């Protein structure tokens, strides 16, 4: 069987353009096997198709929503194996949502400390600085 395909399809640069993903990121996702190996032309060029576009968009959207590489591997494994269920994906999403809410709470605590500390700072050209004192206090 011939492993080569005709030149029809997308080259990596076109895949990048169509998805808004940079070339190095596509290479990385291929290297870690999140993107399937594309067939090659007789000249050795990778040729991508609409399945690659859809998969890369799925990965990129998942990353935008804060899913880790491991989470996305799990989701892709479910999709690839035809084993996805709404219940399983909902449970994973709810765990991710709990992590996001915890991060938001941490950021709100950090904001409050920085706001309070900055409010104590005179901003004048003096050596005493409440911000530096707060950092050194811990």
DSSP file (Angstrom, degrees, kcal/mol; ACC not computed):
  #  RESIDUE AA STRUCTURE BP1 BP2  ACC     N-H-->O    O-->H-N    N-H-->O    O-->H-N    TCO  KAPPA ALPHA  PHI   PSI    X-CA   Y-CA   Z-CA
    1    1 A X              0   0    0      0, 0.0     2,-0.4     0, 0.0     0, 0.0   0.000 360.0 360.0 360.0 137.4    0.0    0.0    0.0
    2    2 A X        -     0   0    0      1,-0.1     0, 0.0     2,-0.1     0, 0.0  -0.672 360.0-162.1 -82.6 126.7    1.3    3.5   -0.9
    3    3 A X        +     0   0    0     -2,-0.4    37,-0.8     2,-0.1     2,-0.2   0.467  63.3  93.3 -86.3  -1.7    1.6    5.8    2.1
    4    4 A X  E     -a   40   0A   0     35,-0.1     2,-0.3    38,-0.0    37,-0.3  -0.627  57.6-159.4 -96.4 152.8    1.7    8.9    0.0
    5    5 A X  E     -a   41   0A   0     35,-2.1    37,-0.6    -2,-0.2    -2,-0.1  -0.767  29.6 -90.5-120.9 167.4   -1.2   11.1   -1.0
    6    6 A X        -     0   0    0     -2,-0.3    -1,-0.1    35,-0.1     0, 0.0  -0.238  47.5 -99.4 -69.4 169.8   -1.7   13.5   -3.7
    7    7 A X  S    S+     0   0    0     34,-0.0     2,-0.2     2,-0.0    -1,-0.1   0.461  87.2 115.7 -73.2  -0.2   -0.8   17.2   -3.1
    8    8 A X        +     0   0    0     39,-0.1     2,-0.3     2,-0.0    -2,-0.0  -0.475  54.3  49.3 -73.9 142.8   -4.5   18.1   -2.4
    9    9 A X  S    S-     0   0    0     -2,-0.2     2,-0.4    38,-0.1    40,-0.2  -0.811  94.3 -45.8 124.6-167.7   -5.2   19.2    1.1
   10   10 A X  B     -C   48   0B   0     38,-3.0    38,-3.6    -2,-0.3     2,-0.2  -0.818  40.1-141.8-106.6 138.3   -3.6   21.7    3.5
   11   11 A X    >>  -     0   0    0     -2,-0.4     4,-2.4    36,-0.2     3,-0.5  -0.502  40.0 -98.0 -84.2 167.3    0.0   22.2    4.2
   12   12 A X  H 3> S+     0   0    0     34,-0.3     4,-2.7     1,-0.3     5,-0.2   0.874 124.0  55.0 -56.9 -40.6    1.0   23.1    7.8
   13   13 A X  H 3> S+     0   0    0      1,-0.2     4,-2.3     2,-0.2    -1,-0.3   0.882 109.5  47.3 -61.7 -37.4    1.1   26.8    7.1
   14   14 A X  H <> S+     0   0    0     -3,-0.5     4,-2.8     2,-0.2    -1,-0.2   0.888 110.3  52.2 -71.2 -38.6   -2.4   26.7    5.7
   15   15 A X  H  X S+     0   0    0     -4,-2.4     4,-1.6     2,-0.2     6,-0.3   0.926 110.9  48.8 -59.5 -44.1   -3.6   24.7    8.8
   16   16 A X  H  X>S+     0   0    0     -4,-2.7     4,-1.8    -5,-0.2     5,-1.1   0.928 112.3  47.7 -61.2 -46.0   -2.0   27.4   11.0
   17   17 A X  H  <5S+     0   0    0     -4,-2.3    -2,-0.2     1,-0.2    -1,-0.2   0.915 111.9  49.4 -62.8 -43.5   -3.7   30.2    9.1
   18   18 A X  H  <5S+     0   0    0     -4,-2.8    -1,-0.2     1,-0.2    -2,-0.2   0.782 121.2  34.1 -68.9 -27.0   -7.1   28.5    9.1
   19   19 A X  H  <5S-     0   0    0     -4,-1.6    -1,-0.2    -5,-0.2    -2,-0.2   0.567 102.0-122.3-105.0 -11.3   -7.0   27.8   12.8
   20   20 A X  T  <5 +     0   0    0     -4,-1.8     2,-0.3     1,-0.3    -3,-0.2   0.690  69.3 132.8  75.8  17.6   -5.1   30.9   14.1
   21   21 A X      < -     0   0    0     -5,-1.1    -1,-0.3    -6,-0.3    -2,-0.2  -0.795  57.4-118.6-102.2 142.1   -2.5   28.5   15.6
   22   22 A X     >  -     0   0    0     -2,-0.3     4,-1.9     1,-0.1     3,-0.3  -0.427  23.2-113.7 -81.4 161.3    1.2   29.1   15.1
   23   23 A X  H  > S+     0   0    0      1,-0.2     4,-2.5     2,-0.2     5,-0.2   0.869 113.6  54.1 -60.7 -41.2    3.4   26.5   13.4
   24   24 A X  H  > S+     0   0    0      1,-0.2     4,-2.3     2,-0.2    -1,-0.2   0.865 107.0  52.0 -64.9 -35.1    5.5   25.7   16.4
   25   25 A X  H  > S+     0   0    0     -3,-0.3     4,-2.7     2,-0.2    -1,-0.2   0.905 108.9  50.0 -67.6 -40.7    2.3   24.9   18.4
   26   26 A X  H  X S+     0   0    0     -4,-1.9     4,-2.1     2,-0.2    -2,-0.2   0.936 110.8  49.8 -61.2 -45.2    1.1   22.6   15.7
   27   27 A X  H  X S+     0   0    0     -4,-2.5     4,-2.7     1,-0.2    -2,-0.2   0.911 110.6  51.0 -58.5 -42.4    4.5   20.8   15.7
   28   28 A X  H  X S+     0   0    0     -4,-2.3     4,-2.4     1,-0.2    -2,-0.2   0.937 109.1  49.2 -61.9 -47.7    4.3   20.5   19.5
   29   29 A X  H  <>S+     0   0    0     -4,-2.7     5,-2.4     1,-0.2     6,-1.7   0.843 113.1  48.5 -63.4 -32.3    0.8   18.9   19.4
   30   30 A X  H ><5S+     0   0    0     -4,-2.1     3,-1.4     4,-0.2    -1,-0.2   0.923 109.6  52.4 -68.9 -43.9    2.0   16.5   16.7
   31   31 A X  H 3<5S+     0   0    0     -4,-2.7    -2,-0.2     1,-0.3    -1,-0.2   0.881 112.3  44.1 -60.6 -39.6    5.1   15.7   18.8
   32   32 A X  T 3<5S-     0   0    0     -4,-2.4    -1,-0.3    -5,-0.2    -2,-0.2   0.308 115.9-118.2 -90.7  10.9    3.0   14.9   21.9
   33   33 A X  T < 5S+     0   0    0     -3,-1.4    -3,-0.2    -5,-0.2    -2,-0.1   0.696  80.5 122.2  62.6  27.3    0.6   12.9   19.7
   34   34 A X  S   <S+     0   0    0     -5,-2.4     2,-0.5    -6,-0.2    -4,-0.2   0.776  74.7  52.8 -80.7 -27.8   -2.5   15.1   20.3
   35   35 A X  S    S-     0   0    0     -6,-1.7    -2,-0.2    -9,-0.1    -1,-0.1  -0.907  98.4-117.0-103.6 133.5   -2.7   15.6   16.6
   36   36 A X        -     0   0    0     -2,-0.5     2,-0.3     1,-0.1    -2,-0.1  -0.351  36.9 -94.5 -68.0 150.2   -2.7   12.6   14.4
   37   37 A X        -     0   0    0     -7,-0.1     2,-0.1    -4,-0.1    -1,-0.1  -0.479  44.5-135.3 -62.5 122.1    0.2   12.1   12.0
   38   38 A X        -     0   0    0     -2,-0.3    10,-0.1     1,-0.1    -1,-0.1  -0.480  21.2-104.5 -78.6 153.4   -0.9   13.5    8.7
   39   39 A X  E     - B   0  47A   0      8,-0.6     8,-2.6    -2,-0.1     2,-0.3  -0.268  38.1-132.1 -66.4 165.5   -0.2   11.6    5.5
   40   40 A X  E     -aB   4  46A   0    -37,-0.8   -35,-2.1     6,-0.2     6,-0.2  -0.879   6.7-120.4-122.6 153.5    2.6   12.9    3.3
   41   41 A X  E >   -a    5   0A   0      4,-2.5     3,-2.0    -2,-0.3   -35,-0.1  -0.324  42.3 -97.1 -77.4 171.2    3.0   13.6   -0.4
   42   42 A X  T 3  S+     0   0    0    -37,-0.6    -1,-0.1     1,-0.3   -36,-0.1   0.797 128.8  56.5 -59.7 -27.7    5.6   11.8   -2.4
   43   43 A X  T 3  S-     0   0    0      2,-0.1    -1,-0.3     1,-0.0   -39,-0.0   0.494 123.5-106.9 -83.0  -3.7    7.8   14.8   -1.9
   44   44 A X    <   +     0   0    0     -3,-2.0     2,-0.3     1,-0.3    -2,-0.1   0.486  69.9 143.6  94.5   3.2    7.4   14.4    1.9
   45   45 A X        -     0   0    0      1,-0.1    -4,-2.5   -34,-0.0    -1,-0.3  -0.561  52.9-118.3 -76.9 138.5    5.1   17.3    2.6
   46   46 A X  E     -B   40   0A   0     -2,-0.3     2,-0.5    -6,-0.2   -34,-0.3  -0.527  26.2-156.3 -71.4 142.4    2.5   16.8    5.3
   47   47 A X  E     -B   39   0A   0     -8,-2.6    -8,-0.6    -2,-0.2     2,-0.2  -0.972   7.9-165.0-127.6 117.7   -1.0   17.1    4.0
   48   48 A X  B     -C   10   0B   0    -38,-3.6   -38,-3.0    -2,-0.5     2,-0.2  -0.641   2.8-164.9-100.1 155.9   -3.8   18.0    6.5
   49   49 A X    >>  -     0   0    0     -2,-0.2     4,-1.8   -40,-0.2     3,-0.7  -0.645  44.3 -78.3-127.8-172.1   -7.5   17.7    5.9
   50   50 A X  H 3> S+     0   0    0      1,-0.3     4,-2.7     2,-0.2     5,-0.2   0.785 125.2  61.3 -63.5 -27.8  -10.7   19.0    7.6
   51   51 A X  H 3> S+     0   0    0      2,-0.2     4,-2.4     1,-0.2    -1,-0.3   0.892 105.1  48.2 -65.0 -37.7  -10.4   16.4   10.4
   52   52 A X  H <> S+     0   0    0     -3,-0.7     4,-2.7     2,-0.2     5,-0.2   0.905 111.0  50.9 -66.8 -41.2   -7.1   17.9   11.4
   53   53 A X  H  X S+     0   0    0     -4,-1.8     4,-2.4     2,-0.2    -2,-0.2   0.949 112.8  45.5 -59.6 -49.4   -8.6   21.4   11.3
   54   54 A X  H  X S+     0   0    0     -4,-2.7     4,-2.1     1,-0.2    -2,-0.2   0.906 114.1  48.4 -63.0 -42.8  -11.5   20.3   13.5
   55   55 A X  H  X S+     0   0    0     -4,-2.4     4,-2.5     2,-0.2    -1,-0.2   0.926 112.0  48.5 -65.6 -44.3   -9.2   18.5   15.9
   56   56 A X  H  X S+     0   0    0     -4,-2.7     4,-2.9     1,-0.2     5,-0.2   0.906 111.1  50.5 -63.9 -40.2   -6.8   21.4   16.2
   57   57 A X  H  X S+     0   0    0     -4,-2.4     4,-2.7    -5,-0.2     5,-0.2   0.897 109.4  52.0 -62.7 -39.0   -9.8   23.8   16.8
   58   58 A X  H  X S+     0   0    0     -4,-2.1     4,-2.4     2,-0.2    -2,-0.2   0.939 112.4  45.2 -60.1 -48.0  -11.0   21.5   19.5
   59   59 A X  H  X S+     0   0    0     -4,-2.5     4,-2.4     2,-0.2    -2,-0.2   0.932 114.0  48.6 -63.1 -46.9   -7.6   21.5   21.2
   60   60 A X  H  X S+     0   0    0     -4,-2.9     4,-2.4     1,-0.2    -1,-0.2   0.905 112.4  47.9 -62.7 -42.1   -7.2   25.3   20.9
   61   61 A X  H  X S+     0   0    0     -4,-2.7     4,-1.8     2,-0.2    -1,-0.2   0.911 110.8  51.9 -65.8 -40.8  -10.7   26.0   22.3
   62   62 A X  H  <>S+     0   0    0     -4,-2.4     5,-2.5    -5,-0.2    -2,-0.2   0.903 110.3  48.3 -60.5 -41.0  -10.1   23.6   25.2
   63   63 A X  H ><5S+     0   0    0     -4,-2.4     3,-1.7     1,-0.2    -2,-0.2   0.898 107.8  55.2 -66.6 -39.8   -6.8   25.4   26.0
   64   64 A X  H 3<5S+     0   0    0     -4,-2.4    -1,-0.2     1,-0.3    -2,-0.2   0.858 106.8  51.6 -58.6 -35.0   -8.7   28.7   25.8
   65   65 A X  T 3<5S-     0   0    0     -4,-1.8    -1,-0.3    -5,-0.1    -2,-0.2   0.387 124.1-106.9 -85.2   3.9  -11.1   27.4   28.4
   66   66 A X  T < 5 +     0   0    0     -3,-1.7    -3,-0.2     1,-0.3     2,-0.2   0.556  64.2 153.8  88.1   8.0   -8.2   26.4   30.6
   67   67 A X      < -     0   0    0     -5,-2.5    -1,-0.3    -6,-0.2    -2,-0.1  -0.507  42.5-123.5 -69.8 138.2   -8.2   22.6   30.2
   68   68 A X     >  -     0   0    0     -2,-0.2     4,-2.6     1,-0.1     5,-0.2  -0.251  23.3-105.9 -73.2 167.0   -4.8   21.1   30.7
   69   69 A X  H  > S+     0   0    0      1,-0.2     4,-2.5     2,-0.2     5,-0.2   0.915 124.0  51.0 -58.8 -43.2   -3.1   19.0   28.1
   70   70 A X  H  > S+     0   0    0      2,-0.2     4,-2.2     1,-0.2    -1,-0.2   0.908 109.0  50.2 -63.6 -41.7   -3.9   15.9   30.2
   71   71 A X  H  > S+     0   0    0      1,-0.2     4,-2.5     2,-0.2    -1,-0.2   0.933 112.2  47.7 -59.8 -45.2   -7.6   16.9   30.5
   72   72 A X  H  X S+     0   0    0     -4,-2.6     4,-3.3     1,-0.2     5,-0.3   0.877 107.7  55.2 -66.1 -36.7   -7.7   17.4   26.7
   73   73 A X  H  X S+     0   0    0     -4,-2.5     4,-2.6     2,-0.2    -1,-0.2   0.926 109.4  48.8 -58.6 -43.0   -6.0   14.0   26.2
   74   74 A X  H  X S+     0   0    0     -4,-2.2     4,-1.9     2,-0.2    -2,-0.2   0.926 113.1  45.8 -62.7 -44.9   -8.8   12.5   28.2
   75   75 A X  H  X S+     0   0    0     -4,-2.5     4,-2.4     1,-0.2    -2,-0.2   0.925 114.5  47.6 -64.3 -44.4  -11.5   14.2   26.3
   76   76 A X  H  X S+     0   0    0     -4,-3.3     4,-3.6     1,-0.2     5,-0.3   0.873 108.9  55.3 -65.3 -35.9   -9.9   13.3   23.0
   77   77 A X  H  X S+     0   0    0     -4,-2.6     4,-2.0    -5,-0.3     6,-0.3   0.892 109.1  47.5 -62.7 -39.2   -9.5    9.7   24.1
   78   78 A X  H  <>S+     0   0    0     -4,-1.9     5,-2.1     2,-0.2     6,-0.9   0.932 115.9  44.0 -65.5 -45.2  -13.2    9.6   24.8
   79   79 A X  H ><5S+     0   0    0     -4,-2.4     3,-1.0     1,-0.2    -2,-0.2   0.938 114.8  48.4 -65.6 -46.6  -14.0   11.1   21.5
   80   80 A X  H 3<5S+     0   0    0     -4,-3.6    -1,-0.2     1,-0.3    -2,-0.2   0.861 115.0  45.1 -63.6 -35.8  -11.5    9.0   19.5
   81   81 A X  T 3<5S-     0   0    0     -4,-2.0    -1,-0.3    -5,-0.3    -2,-0.2   0.476 107.6-123.4 -88.0  -0.5  -12.7    5.8   21.2
   82   82 A X  T < 5S+     0   0    0     -3,-1.0    -3,-0.2    -4,-0.5    -4,-0.1   0.762  80.1 118.5  66.1  23.6  -16.4    6.6   20.7
   83   83 A X      < +     0   0    0     -5,-2.1    -4,-0.2    -6,-0.3    -5,-0.1   0.275  32.9 130.9-104.9  10.2  -16.8    6.2   24.5
   84   84 A X        -     0   0    0     -6,-0.9     2,-0.4    -5,-0.1     3,-0.1  -0.390  30.2-179.7 -69.0 139.0  -17.9    9.8   25.3
   85   85 A X     >  -     0   0    0     -2,-0.1     4,-2.3     1,-0.1     5,-0.3  -0.981  36.2-126.0-131.6 148.7  -20.9   10.2   27.5
   86   86 A X  H  > S+     0   0    0     -2,-0.4     4,-2.6     1,-0.2     5,-0.2   0.882 111.2  55.6 -59.8 -38.0  -22.4   13.4   28.6
   87   87 A X  H  > S+     0   0    0      2,-0.2     4,-2.2     1,-0.2    -1,-0.2   0.924 109.2  45.3 -63.1 -44.8  -22.2   12.3   32.2
   88   88 A X  H  > S+     0   0    0      1,-0.2     4,-1.9     2,-0.2    -1,-0.2   0.905 115.6  45.7 -66.3 -41.4  -18.5   11.6   32.0
   89   89 A X  H  X S+     0   0    0     -4,-2.3     4,-2.5     2,-0.2    -1,-0.2   0.865 111.0  53.6 -70.8 -36.0  -17.7   14.8   30.2
   90   90 A X  H  X S+     0   0    0     -4,-2.6     4,-2.7    -5,-0.3    -2,-0.2   0.915 107.9  50.8 -64.1 -41.7  -19.9   16.8   32.6
   91   91 A X  H  X S+     0   0    0     -4,-2.2     4,-2.0     2,-0.2    -2,-0.2   0.920 112.0  46.7 -62.4 -43.5  -18.0   15.4   35.6
   92   92 A X  H  X S+     0   0    0     -4,-1.9     4,-2.1     1,-0.2    -1,-0.2   0.911 113.3  49.2 -63.9 -41.7  -14.7   16.3   34.1
   93   93 A X  H  X S+     0   0    0     -4,-2.5     4,-2.7     1,-0.2    -2,-0.2   0.891 109.0  51.9 -65.8 -40.0  -16.0   19.8   33.3
   94   94 A X  H  X S+     0   0    0     -4,-2.7     4,-2.2     2,-0.2    -1,-0.2   0.878 109.1  50.5 -65.7 -37.0  -17.4   20.3   36.8
   95   95 A X  H  X S+     0   0    0     -4,-2.0     4,-2.0     2,-0.2    -2,-0.2   0.923 112.3  47.5 -63.6 -42.7  -13.9   19.4   38.3
   96   96 A X  H  X S+     0   0    0     -4,-2.1     4,-2.4     1,-0.2    -2,-0.2   0.910 110.2  52.3 -64.0 -42.1  -12.3   21.9   35.9
   97   97 A X  H  X S+     0   0    0     -4,-2.7     4,-2.6     1,-0.2    -1,-0.2   0.890 107.3  52.3 -62.0 -40.1  -14.9   24.5   36.9
   98   98 A X  H  X S+     0   0    0     -4,-2.2     4,-2.0     2,-0.2    -1,-0.2   0.902 109.6  49.6 -62.6 -40.5  -14.1   23.9   40.6
   99   99 A X  H  X S+     0   0    0     -4,-2.0     4,-2.2     2,-0.2    -2,-0.2   0.914 110.9  49.7 -62.9 -42.9  -10.4   24.5   39.9
  100  100 A X  H  X S+     0   0    0     -4,-2.4     4,-2.5     1,-0.2    -2,-0.2   0.914 110.3  50.1 -62.7 -43.5  -11.2   27.7   38.0
  101  101 A X  H  X S+     0   0    0     -4,-2.6     4,-2.3     1,-0.2    -1,-0.2   0.878 109.5  51.5 -64.3 -36.6  -13.3   29.0   40.8
  102  102 A X  H  X S+     0   0    0     -4,-2.0     4,-2.3     2,-0.2    -1,-0.2   0.902 110.1  49.2 -65.5 -40.7  -10.5   28.2   43.3
  103  103 A X  H  X S+     0   0    0     -4,-2.2     4,-2.7     2,-0.2    -2,-0.2   0.907 109.6  51.6 -64.5 -41.3   -8.1   30.1   41.1
  104  104 A X  H  X S+     0   0    0     -4,-2.5     4,-2.4     2,-0.2    -2,-0.2   0.925 109.7  49.7 -60.6 -44.4  -10.5   33.1   40.9
  105  105 A X  H  X S+     0   0    0     -4,-2.3     4,-2.1     2,-0.2    -2,-0.2   0.910 111.1  49.7 -61.7 -42.1  -10.8   33.1   44.7
  106  106 A X  H  X S+     0   0    0     -4,-2.3     4,-2.4     1,-0.2    -2,-0.2   0.922 111.0  49.0 -61.7 -44.1   -7.0   33.0   45.0
  107  107 A X  H  X S+     0   0    0     -4,-2.7     4,-2.6     1,-0.2    -2,-0.2   0.866 109.0  52.9 -64.6 -35.7   -6.7   35.9   42.6
  108  108 A X  H  X S+     0   0    0     -4,-2.4     4,-2.2     2,-0.2    -1,-0.2   0.884 109.5  49.0 -67.3 -37.4   -9.3   37.9   44.5
  109  109 A X  H  X S+     0   0    0     -4,-2.1     4,-2.2     2,-0.2    -2,-0.2   0.919 112.1  48.5 -65.1 -42.8   -7.3   37.4   47.8
  110  110 A X  H  X S+     0   0    0     -4,-2.4     4,-2.7     1,-0.2     5,-0.2   0.918 110.4  51.9 -62.2 -43.5   -4.1   38.5   46.0
  111  111 A X  H  X S+     0   0    0     -4,-2.6     4,-2.8     1,-0.2     5,-0.2   0.918 109.0  49.8 -59.2 -44.6   -5.9   41.5   44.6
  112  112 A X  H  X S+     0   0    0     -4,-2.2     4,-2.4     2,-0.2    -1,-0.2   0.915 112.4  46.8 -63.1 -43.5   -7.2   42.5   48.1
  113  113 A X  H  X S+     0   0    0     -4,-2.2     4,-2.6     2,-0.2     5,-0.2   0.934 115.6  45.3 -64.5 -46.1   -3.7   42.2   49.7
  114  114 A X  H  X S+     0   0    0     -4,-2.7     4,-2.9     2,-0.2     5,-0.2   0.900 113.1  50.5 -65.6 -39.8   -2.1   44.2   46.8
  115  115 A X  H  X S+     0   0    0     -4,-2.8     4,-1.9    -5,-0.2    -2,-0.2   0.934 113.5  45.1 -61.8 -46.5   -4.8   46.8   46.9
  116  116 A X  H  X S+     0   0    0     -4,-2.4     4,-0.9    -5,-0.2    -2,-0.2   0.907 115.7  46.7 -64.1 -42.9   -4.5   47.3   50.6
  117  117 A X  H >X S+     0   0    0     -4,-2.6     3,-0.7     1,-0.2     4,-0.6   0.921 111.9  49.5 -68.0 -43.5   -0.7   47.4   50.5
  118  118 A X  H >< S+     0   0    0     -4,-2.9     3,-0.9     1,-0.2    -1,-0.2   0.853 105.5  58.7 -63.8 -34.0   -0.6   49.8   47.6
  119  119 A X  H 3< S+     0   0    0     -4,-1.9    -1,-0.2     1,-0.2    -2,-0.2   0.783 103.4  53.1 -66.0 -26.3   -3.0   52.1   49.4
  120  120 A X  H << S+     0   0    0     -4,-0.9     2,-0.4    -3,-0.7    -1,-0.2   0.623  90.0  96.2 -81.9 -13.8   -0.5   52.3   52.3
  121  121 A X    <<  -     0   0    0     -3,-0.9     8,-0.1    -4,-0.6    -3,-0.0  -0.628  62.0-156.4 -83.8 130.8    2.3   53.4   50.0
  122  122 A X        -     0   0    0     -2,-0.4    -1,-0.1     2,-0.1     3,-0.1   0.770  24.1-139.3 -75.6 -25.6    2.8   57.1   49.7
  123  123 A X        +     0   0    0      1,-0.3     2,-0.1     3,-0.1    -1,-0.1   0.573  57.2 133.9  76.8   7.5    4.5   56.8   46.3
  124  124 A X  S    S-     0   0    0      1,-0.1     2,-2.0     2,-0.0    -1,-0.3  -0.384  74.5 -96.4 -86.9 168.5    7.0   59.4   47.4
  125  125 A X  S    S+     0   0    0     -2,-0.1     2,-0.3    -3,-0.1    -1,-0.1  -0.456  80.9 123.6 -83.2  65.1   10.8   59.2   46.8
  126  126 A X        -     0   0    0     -2,-2.0    -3,-0.1     2,-0.2    -4,-0.0  -0.900  68.2-124.6-124.2 154.8   11.5   57.8   50.4
  127  127 A X  S    S+     0   0    0     -2,-0.3     2,-0.4     2,-0.0    -1,-0.1   0.780  87.8  86.6 -72.0 -25.3   13.3   54.6   51.4
  128  128 A X        +     0   0    0      4,-0.0     2,-0.4     2,-0.0    -2,-0.2  -0.604  55.7 173.5 -78.3 130.1   10.4   53.3   53.5
  129  129 A X     >  -     0   0    0     -2,-0.4     4,-2.3     1,-0.1     5,-0.2  -0.939  29.8-154.8-142.2 116.7    7.9   51.3   51.4
  130  130 A X  H  > S+     0   0    0     -2,-0.4     4,-2.4     1,-0.2     5,-0.2   0.806  97.6  58.4 -58.4 -30.4    4.9   49.4   52.7
  131  131 A X  H  > S+     0   0    0      2,-0.2     4,-2.1     1,-0.2    -1,-0.2   0.955 108.9  43.1 -65.6 -48.4    5.0   47.1   49.7
  132  132 A X  H  > S+     0   0    0      1,-0.2     4,-2.2     2,-0.2    -2,-0.2   0.892 114.0  52.1 -63.8 -39.1    8.5   46.0   50.3
  133  133 A X  H  X S+     0   0    0     -4,-2.3     4,-1.3     1,-0.2    -1,-0.2   0.897 109.1  50.0 -63.2 -40.0    7.8   45.6   54.0
  134  134 A X  H  X S+     0   0    0     -4,-2.4     4,-0.5     1,-0.2    -1,-0.2   0.888 111.4  48.7 -66.4 -38.5    4.7   43.5   53.2
  135  135 A X  H >< S+     0   0    0     -4,-2.1     3,-0.5     1,-0.2    -1,-0.2   0.877 113.5  46.2 -68.1 -37.1    6.8   41.3   50.9
  136  136 A X  H 3< S+     0   0    0     -4,-2.2    -1,-0.2     1,-0.2    -2,-0.2   0.681  97.5  75.4 -77.9 -17.7    9.6   40.9   53.5
  137  137 A X  H 3<        0   0    0     -4,-1.3    -1,-0.2     1,-0.3    -2,-0.2   0.750 360.0 360.0 -70.0 -24.4    7.1   40.1   56.4
  138  138 A X    <<        0   0    0     -3,-0.5    -1,-0.3    -4,-0.5    -2,-0.1   0.457 360.0 360.0 -89.6 360.0    6.4   36.6   55.2
